[in-house]
Amino acid sequence: MAVVIYKGRSLFVHMCSSSGWQPLGRKMKITALADNQTTIADLDNGTTVRDVYEKYLGVNWNESFLDEAVVFPVCVNRNGTILNRMPRALRPDGSANYGADFQIGEVIQLCYGNPTVVIQGTYGIQYDMVRFQPEGIFAVSCWARRVLLNKDVNQELEVCRSCAPSTGIYALGEYVRDQKGRIHLNNMYLSIVGMREGGTVNLPNDMSYLHQKVRFQNKGNSVLSHMLHFVQAVSEELEDYNRQLRHIADTDKLTGMYNRGALDRILEEEIRRSSEKMEPLSLMVLDVDNFKTINDNFGHLIGDASLMCVANIIQESVLEIDFPGRWGGDEFMVIMRDADSEAAMKIGERIRRNVEAFSMENGMLRMSISGGIATLHGLDDKDSLFKRADDALYRAKYKFGKNNVQIIK
């Protein structure tokens, strides 16, 4: 690492960065790590990195692996910042070491570099740098970008070189700062730092030359770019189709809310998220009072209609960050993100009052609902949290006479 310190009242510094690598294929959850969190030992509880590269890329697990896999890193979304991770070393057990760290539970995807997209991504930062009017430019680019672009790598800084003296290095990693000021080690990026003395600049009248078109010297990159464009288009179609399937699989047919399977999965994910971020989480289970009587007196069609009305009331009464769903029969559930016991009770009471004020069949059918709430404790899993909420619901129905909401903290 080299550190250069510039000092002066009139020194202005401007930094731009670009990646251009695009995600490809399904998302995979990291379930085991090694070597100071830089080696992925397991994915999705049973899949190795070796399995992924051999299955999806046809890259064999041998001494030539790194030469072939270097342009296929993985990416991870860490608190809204997309970070790339380049493979560096193999392990006999099928794990792989990467150029920066991961965290257990993070979701990764394979990435690929489309030469056109990678170069086009630099045009925006070159335009930005020219507007800054630097007197000197320093660039750091990932070695993998040079491998991918080959003869076309000069286009990454072509415009910048024409506006100021420039120098730089190829590296295997660099540091980036996210929007909240946190610093992360990253791979596959190009970073450009421009410096000048003095605060005012005079921009050239004509900057149209900056909006250029990618011109490949290496024709193989042109063919590769078209093929990868096709792959991306097909992948997006498949992802859209999979989203539709997931929506169908997660949706209750009668009410359109999350179904039991989806709620079960979301609750597990939210408990983990809440524990990691040290944020409150509350769970509420709701039961329509005397629902059998509604079916007996008005018929099952009206009974179904009443459940749909209750579902609408619940969805309109909760917050956008909450997860309301139908647990089964006449029972509903709301997973309340970032809600302590007081906030959860307010939501529960709002639902109860709104249901109580609703009527059907010209006022002949009136309903009420009972609820039980539990807030997350440090040692809770989804089963213990649900049991306390269910116990609170039992107390509301059979100890306090229905049409009320109880909480067990």
Sequence and secondary structure as in RCSB ss.txt:
>XXXX:A:sequence
MAVVIYKGRSLFVHMCSSSGWQPLGRKMKITALADNQTTIADLDNGTTVRDVYEKYLGVNWNESFLDEAVVFPVC
VNRNGTILNRMPRALRPDGSANYGADFQIGEVIQLCYGNPTVVIQGTYGIQYDMVRFQPEGIFAVSCWARRVLLN
KDVNQELEVCRSCAPSTGIYALGEYVRDQKGRIHLNNMYLSIVGMREGGTVNLPNDMSYLHQKVRFQNKGNSVLS
HMLHFVQAVSEELEDYNRQLRHIADTDKLTGMYNRGALDRILEEEIRRSSEKMEPLSLMVLDVDNFKTINDNFGH
LIGDASLMCVANIIQESVLEIDFPGRWGGDEFMVIMRDADSEAAMKIGERIRRNVEAFSMENGMLRMSISGGIAT
LHGLDDKDSLFKRADDALYRAKYKFGKNNVQIIK
>XXXX:A:secstr
        TTEEEEEEEE  EEEEEEEEEEEEEETTTTEEEEETTTB HHHHHHHHH   SSTTHHHHHTT  EE
EEETTEEEEE EEEE TTS EEESS   TT EEEEEEE HHHHHHHHHHHHHHHHHH  SEEEEEEEHHHHHHHG
GGGGGGSHHHHHHS EEEEEES EEEE TTS EEEE S EEEEEEEESS     S  GGGS     SSHHHHHHH
HHHHHHHHHHHHHHHHHHHHHHHHHB TTT SB HHHHHHHHHHHHHHHHHHT  EEEEEEEETTHHHHHHHH H
HHHHHHHHHHHHHHHHHS TT EEEEEETTEEEEEEET  HHHHHHHHHHHHHHHHT EETTTTEE  EEEEEEE
  TT  HHHHHHHHHHHHHHHHHTS SS EEEE 
